[in-house]
Amino acid sequence: MPKQEYLKLPAVLEELEMSRAAFYRMRARGKGPKLTKLPNGQIRVSRAALDAWWASCEAAA
């Protein structure tokens, strides 16, 4: 079974071509990929969650 890839927030923002502020505004509206908060407070997004979110955006368009 392949290891799950987790992306740091700057990598996610770069892929989305979005600012951190815009990303958090989107999250506040209940949109965006599922986040994982690590015990040290850092945030990660799994590659699978990001890909699924992209697919749902394409389906909705």
C-alpha contacts under 8 A as a table, 3 or more apart, distances in Angstrom:
res1	aa1	res2	aa2	distance
4	Q	46	S	7.02
4	Q	47	R	7.37
4	Q	48	A	7.87
5	E	46	S	5.77
5	E	47	R	5.54
5	E	48	A	7.87
6	Y	44	R	5.77
6	Y	45	V	5.46
6	Y	46	S	4.28
6	Y	47	R	5.91
7	L	11	A	6.21
7	L	12	V	6.49
7	L	44	R	5.38
7	L	45	V	5.19
7	L	46	S	6.04
7	L	47	R	6.69
8	K	11	A	5.53
8	K	12	V	6.54
8	K	43	I	6.64
8	K	44	R	4.98
8	K	45	V	6.68
9	L	12	V	5.01
9	L	13	L	6.09
9	L	43	I	6.52
9	L	44	R	6.14
9	L	45	V	7.14
10	P	13	L	5.06
10	P	14	E	6.12
11	A	14	E	5.10
11	A	15	E	6.23
12	V	15	E	5.12
12	V	16	L	6.14
12	V	45	V	7.46
13	L	16	L	5.07
13	L	17	E	5.73
13	L	18	M	5.22
13	L	19	S	6.37
13	L	20	R	6.72
13	L	23	F	7.48
14	E	17	E	4.88
14	E	18	M	6.65
15	E	18	M	7.93
18	M	22	A	6.35
18	M	23	F	6.43
19	S	22	A	5.22
19	S	23	F	6.17
20	R	23	F	5.04
20	R	24	Y	6.27
21	A	24	Y	5.25
21	A	25	R	6.19
22	A	25	R	5.02
22	A	26	M	6.15
23	F	26	M	5.14
23	F	27	R	6.24
23	F	32	G	7.72
24	Y	27	R	4.86
24	Y	28	A	6.04
25	R	28	A	5.03
25	R	29	R	6.50
26	M	29	R	5.24
26	M	30	G	6.72
26	M	31	K	5.42
26	M	32	G	6.35
27	R	30	G	5.05
27	R	31	K	5.00
27	R	32	G	5.60
28	A	31	K	7.27
32	G	53	W	6.75
33	P	45	V	7.22
33	P	49	A	5.89
33	P	50	L	5.41
33	P	52	A	7.89
33	P	53	W	5.38
34	K	45	V	6.58
34	K	46	S	7.93
34	K	49	A	6.02
34	K	50	L	7.49
35	L	43	I	6.60
35	L	44	R	5.96
35	L	45	V	5.04
35	L	46	S	7.61
36	T	43	I	5.71
36	T	44	R	5.15
36	T	45	V	5.96
36	T	46	S	7.68
37	K	41	G	5.93
37	K	42	Q	5.79
37	K	43	I	4.60
37	K	44	R	6.35
38	L	41	G	5.28
38	L	42	Q	5.33
38	L	43	I	6.16
38	L	44	R	7.45
39	P	42	Q	7.42
45	V	49	A	6.71
45	V	50	L	6.67
46	S	49	A	5.19
46	S	50	L	6.29
47	R	50	L	5.15
47	R	51	D	6.07
48	A	51	D	5.16
48	A	52	A	6.05
49	A	52	A	5.10
49	A	53	W	6.08
50	L	53	W	5.09
50	L	54	W	6.21
51	D	54	W	5.08
51	D	55	A	6.20
52	A	55	A	5.04
52	A	56	S	6.24
53	W	56	S	5.09
53	W	57	C	6.29
54	W	57	C	5.10
54	W	58	E	6.30
55	A	58	E	5.11
55	A	59	A	6.17
56	S	59	A	5.03
56	S	60	A	6.16
57	C	60	A	5.16
57	C	61	A	6.28
58	E	61	A	5.21
